Structure formats: C-alpha cells, structure tokens
Amino acid sequence: MLDFECPHCHKEFEIEGDNLPDFACDDVIWECPECDKETKIGWYAVIEER
C-alpha cells in the first residue's frame, strides 16, 4: 500500500501497488473516489547508497 494525496481535493488515499504501472516510464489514470477527478500517476526508481 502506498499513501497518495489527491492533488485536487487533498484527501489522502492508500493505493495498492497493483494499480501502478509495471515500468517507471509508464503512467496510469487514477480517478479520485472523493472528487471524481482524474490524475495521471506513475512512479520512478531512486538510486540509494548502501
């Protein structure tokens, strides 16, 4: 589960990883259940020092 704040109504939701695209360069359309506005979401890889 990932916490996500709708950029339109600012309500926070939990989004399952299954709802995200498979690759970092892709995105999906997410519809807010509160305000019914659509937002394009995706993810990106972050490199870290170990």
C-alpha positions as CSV (number, residue, x, y, z in Angstrom):
1,M,0.0,0.0,0.0
2,L,1.2,3.5,-0.8
3,D,-0.1,6.7,0.6
4,F,-1.2,9.2,-2.0
5,E,-2.8,12.6,-1.7
6,C,-5.2,13.7,-4.4
7,P,-3.9,16.9,-5.9
8,H,-7.4,18.2,-6.4
9,C,-9.2,17.6,-3.1
10,H,-6.1,17.0,-1.0
11,K,-7.7,13.9,0.7
12,E,-5.2,11.1,1.4
13,F,-5.8,7.6,0.0
14,E,-4.0,4.2,0.0
15,I,-3.1,2.9,-3.4
16,E,-2.2,-0.7,-4.0
17,G,0.9,-1.4,-6.0
18,D,-1.3,-3.4,-8.4
19,N,-2.8,0.0,-9.5
20,L,0.6,1.4,-10.6
21,P,2.2,0.8,-14.0
22,D,4.7,-2.1,-14.3
23,F,7.5,0.2,-15.6
24,A,8.8,3.5,-14.2
25,C,8.5,5.2,-17.6
26,D,4.7,4.4,-17.9
27,D,1.8,6.0,-16.1
28,V,-1.9,5.3,-15.5
29,I,-5.0,7.4,-15.0
30,W,-6.3,7.3,-11.4
31,E,-9.8,8.6,-10.6
32,C,-10.3,10.0,-7.1
33,P,-13.2,8.3,-5.3
34,E,-13.9,11.5,-3.4
35,C,-13.9,14.3,-6.1
36,D,-14.1,12.1,-9.2
37,K,-11.3,14.0,-10.9
38,E,-8.7,12.1,-12.9
39,T,-4.9,12.3,-12.3
40,K,-2.1,10.7,-14.2
41,I,0.1,8.8,-11.7
42,G,3.3,6.8,-12.0
43,W,6.5,6.0,-10.1
44,Y,10.2,6.4,-10.5
45,A,13.2,4.4,-9.4
46,V,15.5,6.0,-6.9
47,I,19.1,5.0,-6.5
48,E,20.5,4.8,-3.0
49,E,23.8,4.3,-1.4
50,R,24.1,1.0,0.6
